[in-house]
Amino acid sequence: MRTQQICFPEQQALCVFPDKPANLAQAISTLGLKAGYPVIVLIGGNIQERQAVVTRGAIETLAKIAEDTDALVICGGTDMGVMAEIGLIRWRNRYEFPLVGITLEALVTWPHGPRSTNFLWWGKKRWMLAPHYSHFILVPGNEFGDESPWIVDAATILSKGHQSVTILINGGNVSRKDIELSVENGRPVIALGGTGRLANELAREPNRHNLITVVTANAKNRVDEAVRAAISVIGRSTLTPSLIHTA
């Protein structure tokens, strides 16, 4: 399996390139990671200006929880929106929780990385990887969303013996796919209402799946309580109705 040390201006990150799902466990081991983490899967996209303050505050809260609980965070890993912000907050606060970016090799690049755009439907440039992640897993696929099953499976492997949770901030069609796969795998989802787009849609949905909880993003204490409960030993059973708010 290919591996590469990616050198960003402020730090280095180890990257692996599994070519099929059967190699995912080996890829995780190659990164020096083992099962047994509480896992937070953070999903979402571009941060809209109107929700920027609330969104960044919520990501600050999530990063602090990950650091306090020795959790591992999985995110998309490209240098935009929610994915860039979680890395920036980790770096700025000198947090040490593992932050694993899982995305598509064909659609991204990095310092001194590939430049070919032959397979890009928008035909201009690849997305840069976010510079403040500790690890990357770059997987096969031709359009965003192809990485979603890999994210779900990685969270399952890494959280063995512990709890895991998917956190939605804003989000669109790819995040919708991530949520569907999380629910199919029995992983609870917390949507942070007030961050826009899909998260706000779920906040208005009266018939959500029972694994999906909506918490108002600007209620910092409630976000903190809900996420810590979801990844604690007693886990999802502690998510009480008092934590459920709409945007």
C-alpha positions in Angstrom: 0.0 0.0 0.0 1.3 3.4 -0.9 2.1 5.9 1.9 3.4 9.4 1.8 4.5 12.1 4.2 2.8 15.3 3.2 4.7 18.4 4.2 2.5 21.5 4.9 4.1 24.8 5.9 3.2 24.3 9.6 3.3 20.5 10.1 3.5 17.2 8.4 0.8 14.6 7.9 1.0 10.9 7.1 -1.2 9.8 4.2 -2.2 6.3 3.0 -3.8 5.3 -0.3 -5.9 2.1 0.1 -7.2 0.9 -3.3 -10.2 -1.2 -2.0 -12.3 -1.3 1.1 -10.8 -4.6 2.2 -7.5 -2.7 2.8 -9.0 -0.1 5.1 -8.1 -1.8 8.3 -4.5 -2.2 7.1 -4.5 1.5 6.1 -5.6 2.5 9.5 -2.8 0.4 11.1 -0.3 1.9 8.7 -1.2 5.3 10.0 -0.3 4.1 13.5 -3.9 4.2 14.7 -5.7 1.4 16.5 -9.3 0.6 17.5 -10.5 1.9 20.8 -11.2 5.6 20.3 -14.4 7.4 20.9 -15.1 8.7 17.4 -16.7 11.9 16.2 -17.5 12.0 12.5 -17.9 15.6 11.5 -19.7 16.3 8.2 -20.7 19.5 6.5 -19.5 21.9 3.8 -19.0 25.5 3.1 -19.7 27.9 6.1 -22.2 30.5 5.1 -21.5 34.1 6.2 -24.8 34.5 8.0 -24.2 31.4 10.2 -20.4 31.8 10.4 -20.1 33.0 14.1 -22.5 30.2 15.4 -20.9 27.6 13.2 -17.3 28.4 14.2 -18.4 28.5 17.9 -19.9 25.0 17.5 -16.7 23.6 15.9 -14.7 25.1 18.8 -16.9 23.2 21.2 -16.5 19.9 19.2 -12.7 20.3 19.1 -12.6 20.9 22.9 -14.7 17.8 23.5 -12.4 15.7 21.3 -9.4 16.9 23.2 -11.0 16.4 26.6 -12.3 12.9 25.9 -9.3 11.5 23.9 -11.6 11.2 20.9 -10.6 10.8 17.3 -12.3 13.1 14.7 -12.9 12.0 11.1 -13.7 14.7 8.5 -13.6 15.2 4.8 -10.1 16.8 4.8 -10.3 19.3 2.0 -9.4 23.0 2.6 -12.8 24.5 2.7 -15.6 25.2 5.1 -16.2 22.9 8.1 -13.4 20.6 7.1 -10.8 23.4 7.1 -12.1 25.0 10.3 -11.8 21.9 12.5 -8.1 21.6 11.4 -7.5 25.3 12.0 -9.0 25.2 15.5 -7.0 22.1 16.4 -3.8 23.7 15.3 -4.5 27.1 16.9 -5.2 25.5 20.2 -2.4 23.0 20.0 -4.8 20.1 20.5 -3.5 16.6 20.0 -6.5 14.6 19.2 -6.1 12.6 15.9 -7.8 14.4 13.0 -8.2 12.0 10.1 -9.2 13.4 6.6 -10.9 10.9 4.3 -11.5 12.0 0.8 -10.9 11.1 -2.9 -7.4 10.9 -4.3 -8.5 11.8 -7.8 -10.0 15.1 -6.7 -7.4 16.6 -4.3 -3.8 17.7 -4.2 -1.3 19.0 -1.6 2.1 20.8 -1.6 4.1 19.3 -4.4 1.2 17.0 -5.1 -0.6 16.0 -8.4 -1.8 18.7 -10.8 -3.6 16.6 -13.5 -7.3 17.6 -14.0 -8.2 15.0 -16.6 -11.0 13.5 -14.4 -12.4 16.7 -12.9 -15.8 17.5 -14.2 -15.3 21.2 -13.4 -12.1 21.0 -15.4 -10.0 23.6 -13.6 -8.2 22.5 -10.4 -8.1 19.9 -7.6 -9.1 20.8 -4.1 -6.2 21.4 -1.7 -6.0 19.2 1.4 -6.5 21.1 4.6 -3.1 21.8 6.2 -3.8 21.0 9.8 -4.8 17.4 9.9 -2.7 14.7 11.5 -3.6 11.9 9.0 -5.2 11.4 5.6 -6.8 8.4 3.9 -7.2 9.1 0.2 -9.5 6.6 -1.5 -10.7 5.7 -5.0 -13.6 7.5 -6.6 -14.6 10.2 -9.1 -17.1 12.4 -7.4 -17.6 13.6 -3.8 -19.8 11.2 -1.9 -17.8 8.1 -3.1 -15.8 8.5 0.1 -18.9 8.2 2.3 -18.8 4.4 2.8 -15.1 4.6 3.6 -15.8 7.2 6.3 -18.5 5.1 7.9 -16.4 2.0 7.8 -13.3 3.8 9.3 -15.4 5.1 12.1 -16.6 1.6 12.9 -13.1 0.2 12.9 -11.6 3.0 15.0 -14.4 3.1 17.6 -14.5 -0.7 18.3 -15.2 -1.1 22.0 -16.3 2.6 22.3 -19.1 4.9 21.1 -19.2 7.0 17.9 -21.4 9.8 16.7 -21.9 11.7 13.5 -22.2 15.5 13.8 -23.8 17.5 11.0 -23.0 21.2 10.5 -24.9 22.8 7.5 -24.4 20.2 4.8 -25.8 19.3 1.4 -26.3 16.2 -0.7 -23.1 14.5 0.3 -23.9 15.0 4.0 -27.3 13.5 3.3 -25.6 10.4 2.0 -23.3 10.4 5.1 -26.3 10.5 7.4 -28.1 7.7 5.6 -25.1 5.5 5.9 -24.6 6.4 9.6 -28.2 5.5 10.4 -28.0 2.3 8.4 -25.0 1.4 10.6 -26.7 2.3 13.8 -24.6 5.4 14.4 -26.4 8.3 16.1 -26.5 11.6 14.3 -26.6 15.0 16.0 -27.6 17.9 13.6 -26.6 21.3 14.8 -29.6 23.5 13.9 -29.0 27.1 13.0 -25.9 26.3 10.9 -27.8 26.3 7.6 -28.8 24.1 4.8 -29.4 20.4 5.6 -29.0 20.9 9.4 -31.8 23.4 9.3 -34.0 21.2 7.1 -33.7 18.4 9.6 -34.6 20.8 12.5 -37.9 21.4 10.7 -38.5 17.8 9.9 -41.2 16.4 12.3 -40.6 12.7 11.4 -36.9 12.3 11.8 -35.4 8.9 12.3 -35.0 8.1 16.0 -31.2 8.1 15.7 -31.2 11.7 14.6 -31.2 14.4 17.2 -31.3 18.1 16.6 -29.5 20.5 19.0 -29.4 24.2 18.5 -25.8 25.1 17.6 -25.7 28.3 19.6 -26.7 26.5 22.8 -23.1 25.6 23.7 -23.8 23.7 26.9 -26.5 21.6 25.2 -24.1 20.8 22.3 -21.4 19.9 24.8 -23.7 17.7 26.8 -25.2 15.9 23.8 -21.9 15.1 22.1 -20.2 14.0 25.4 -23.2 11.7 26.1 -23.1 10.2 22.6 -19.4 9.2 22.9 -19.4 8.2 26.6 -19.5 4.6 27.9 -23.2 4.8 28.5 -23.6 6.5 25.2 -26.7 7.2 23.2 -29.2 6.2 25.9 -28.3 9.5 27.7 -29.6 11.7 24.9 -32.8 12.8 26.6 -35.7 14.7 25.0 -34.5 17.9 26.9 -31.6 18.0 24.5 -33.7 18.2 21.4 -34.2 21.7 20.0 -35.1 23.0 16.6 -33.2 25.7 14.8 
